[in-house]
Amino acid sequence: MSEDECWWEPPLAGTEEAHLLGALDRLRATFRWKADDLDAAGLNARVGASALTLGGLLKHLARAEDVTFNWKLRGRAPGPDWDESLIDESDQWEFTSAAEDSPEFLYDLWDRAVARSRERLASILAEGGLDQPAHLEWPGVGHLSVRRVVFDMVEEYGRHTGHADLLREAVDGRVGEDPPAGWRPVSGTGGA
């Protein structure tokens, strides 16, 4: 199996930075595969009493990408996709408002956010690596490192990729730990 067939795999051997970014990209790809190629009904499907949907996860993780790699690392506004006046205090806005969005919008929103995050993080790492301080600060304790913020994003994707496993299986039976060899996103801009 060629490296191009499984482009999401972290390196077999590499630096700490390569493994950390590889782990994040593997989770991004697995999440995107779980959410890929669904219509509005599939993106809005729920499991049991939970209000969680794949569409809500796409929107939530798109916002998490922009908040993490723009505000938490640099102290800059998340970006033009996020009108903060629309976001309610419940911390559920991304999850609930996604039902009003088209599949094309949600896939493109996530794809564009991930592409921006990769560019922003590459620039930050070129300036000083994982040990430099991020903008995000714990009052009275100090600034988190870039490494810590990226690890937090790995955790965020790990949690929500598990949710996506359950949701996608309920929609059409898709199961598996990783995308199949050669997979590329069918829907959206394909920017996974």
N, C-alpha and C positions, 0 to 999 in steps of 0.2 A: 504494500500500500504506500503510495507516494505521500510526501508531506503536503502537497497541494490538495489531495483528496480529503485530508483531515486537517485543514488549515487552522482549526480551533485548538488543536492539541498544544499544550505547553512544551517547551523544549525537553528533550530527553536528558540533557545536561546543559547547564547555563548558569548565569549569574542570578543572584537573589532578585534583582529587578526583572530579569527575563521570566523567571518563574512566577513572580507576583503578578505581572501583567498578563502572562500566559494563563494563569488560573482565572483571572478576571475575564479574559476573552473567551475562555472555554465555557464559563458560566453564562456569559452573554449569548454565545452561540447556541448553547443548549436551551436557554430560555426562549430565544428567538425561534428555534426549531419547534418548540412546544406550542408557540403561539402562531406559527406560520400558516398561511393559506386557509384562513377561515373567513366566513361571511359574518355579517352582523349578528346573526343568531348564535353562531359558534363563539364569537367574542363576548357575547352577553350571557352565555350559559353559566349556571350556578350549580353548586353541589350542596345538597342538603339545605340547611338553614343559613348557610353562609351567603353574604352578599358579594363575595369576591368573584371577579370575572377575569378572563384573560385580557379583555379590552382595558379593564381598570388597571391591571398589572402593567400593560404596555405604557399607559399614560403615567402611572406612578413612577415607573422606572425611568422613563424619559425625563421626568422632572427631577428625579434623584440624580441622574447623570449631570444635568445642568446645574443643579444646586451644589453638588459635590465638587465638580471640576471647575466651576466658575466662582461660586461664593465661598465654599469652605476652603479652597486652596488659595484663592486670589482676593477675596473680599469684594467681588464684582457681582452685580445683579445676575440672576439666573439666565436671563436672555429674553428675546422678543416673543418666544412661544408662551411665556408665562405672565399673564396680566394678573398681578398680585391682588388687584381689587376684586377679581372673580373668585379667589380662593377663600373658602369659609374657614372658620375657626375649628371645625371638627376634625381636621386632618384627614378627611375622607373625600375631599373635593375631586381629586384625580380619579378615585375609584368610582364615584357616583356619576360624575359628569361624562365619563367615557361612553356611557350608554347612548348619549346624544351625538357621538362622533362616528363618522364612517370608518369602516375598516381601513380604507386607503389612507385617511388622515392619521389614524393611530399607528399604522406601520411606518409611515413616513416620519411621523413625530419621533418615534423611538429610533429609527435608523439615523435621522439627522442628529439627534442628541448624542448618540454613541459616536458618530463621526467627529462631532465637535469635541467630545470628551477625549478622544484619542489624540487629537491635535493639541488640545490644551495641556494634557498630561505630558506629551512628548516635549513640548516647549518648556514646561516646568522642570522636567527631569534634566533637560539639556542645560538648564541654568544652575543646577546644584544637586541633583540626585534626590534620593528618598529621605535623606537625613535632614534636609532643610525644613524650617518651620512653615507650616501652613498658616493661612489667615485665621482659621478656627481656633478659638482659645477657650480653655476652661478657666473661668474667673478665679483668680487666686492660685492657680496651679501652673498655667503656662499654655503655650501654643502646642497643638498637636503637630507631629511631623507629617510630612507628605506620606511617608510609609503607613502611618496609622490611619490616615484618611482613606488611602487606597485599600487597606485591609478591611476597613469598615464597609467599603463598597462591595468587596468580595462577600462579606457576610450578608449584606442586603440582597445580593443576587442569589446566594445560597438558599436563603429563606424563601424567596419568592419563586425560585425555580422549582422548589419542592411543591409549592402551591400549584404552579403551572402543570406539574406532573399529574396531579389529581384532576385538575380541571380538564386538561386535554384528554385524558383517558375517558372521562365522563362524556365528552363531546363525540368522539369517534373511535375511541379505543387505542389511540396512538400511545405507545409506551416505549421506554428505552432510556438508557442513561445518557447517550450521546446521539447526535444526528448520525445518519448513515453516511458512509464514505461518499464523498463527492457532493454532499448536500450544499445547496445555496438557497437563500430565501426566494420564495416564489412571489410573495406579495410585497408591496412597498417598494422602496428604492433598492432593496437588497444590500443595504449597507452594514449587515452584520459583520 
